[in-house]
Amino acid sequence: MHILSDKKQKVDALRLLAQKYCPHESPESTQKEIERFLDKVCILMFEPEYISGKQAIELT
């Protein structure tokens, strides 16, 4: 886990979140909000070391 400090990475991450949770907002409105709160947001990046799970019976 690490904190995103690069401005472009933060903007990209916020844009993806906005598209997912506020799809009705216009791109201009989204960009305006991102610029307004960019310095007040802390984004944590989680990178899994490994992923495990069970194989479904249907796949065997």
C-alpha positions as a Python dict, from the first residue, in 0.01 Angstrom:
ca = {
    (1, 'M'): (0, 0, 0),
    (2, 'H'): (122, 348, -78),
    (3, 'I'): (-11, 703, -100),
    (4, 'L'): (-56, 849, -447),
    (5, 'S'): (137, 1173, -459),
    (6, 'D'): (161, 1225, -836),
    (7, 'K'): (-104, 1479, -941),
    (8, 'K'): (-187, 1302, -1269),
    (9, 'Q'): (-237, 967, -1094),
    (10, 'K'): (-465, 1131, -836),
    (11, 'V'): (-672, 1302, -1107),
    (12, 'D'): (-703, 976, -1303),
    (13, 'A'): (-812, 784, -993),
    (14, 'L'): (-1067, 1050, -896),
    (15, 'R'): (-1204, 1058, -1250),
    (16, 'L'): (-1256, 680, -1245),
    (17, 'L'): (-1432, 701, -909),
    (18, 'A'): (-1654, 982, -1035),
    (19, 'Q'): (-1747, 784, -1347),
    (20, 'K'): (-1843, 487, -1132),
    (21, 'Y'): (-2036, 664, -857),
    (22, 'C'): (-2165, 977, -1037),
    (23, 'P'): (-2222, 872, -1399),
    (24, 'H'): (-2493, 1139, -1440),
    (25, 'E'): (-2246, 1426, -1382),
    (26, 'S'): (-2099, 1603, -1683),
    (27, 'P'): (-1723, 1574, -1746),
    (28, 'E'): (-1689, 1950, -1695),
    (29, 'S'): (-1862, 1934, -1356),
    (30, 'T'): (-1650, 1636, -1253),
    (31, 'Q'): (-1328, 1814, -1354),
    (32, 'K'): (-1432, 2125, -1163),
    (33, 'E'): (-1491, 1923, -845),
    (34, 'I'): (-1164, 1734, -886),
    (35, 'E'): (-970, 2059, -920),
    (36, 'R'): (-1154, 2205, -621),
    (37, 'F'): (-1070, 1920, -383),
    (38, 'L'): (-748, 1775, -530),
    (39, 'D'): (-522, 1918, -258),
    (40, 'K'): (-758, 1795, 16),
    (41, 'V'): (-777, 1432, -99),
    (42, 'C'): (-549, 1149, 4),
    (43, 'I'): (-566, 837, -213),
    (44, 'L'): (-425, 505, -96),
    (45, 'M'): (-321, 252, -359),
    (46, 'F'): (-358, -112, -262),
    (47, 'E'): (-170, -371, -469),
    (48, 'P'): (-247, -732, -376),
    (49, 'E'): (58, -958, -346),
    (50, 'Y'): (-144, -1260, -449),
    (51, 'I'): (-503, -1362, -509),
    (52, 'S'): (-642, -1697, -408),
    (53, 'G'): (-976, -1867, -428),
    (54, 'K'): (-1152, -2194, -475),
    (55, 'Q'): (-1216, -2345, -814),
    (56, 'A'): (-1584, -2384, -894),
    (57, 'I'): (-1717, -2734, -949),
    (58, 'E'): (-1846, -2619, -1289),
    (59, 'L'): (-1489, -2550, -1403),
    (60, 'T'): (-1356, -2899, -1328),
}
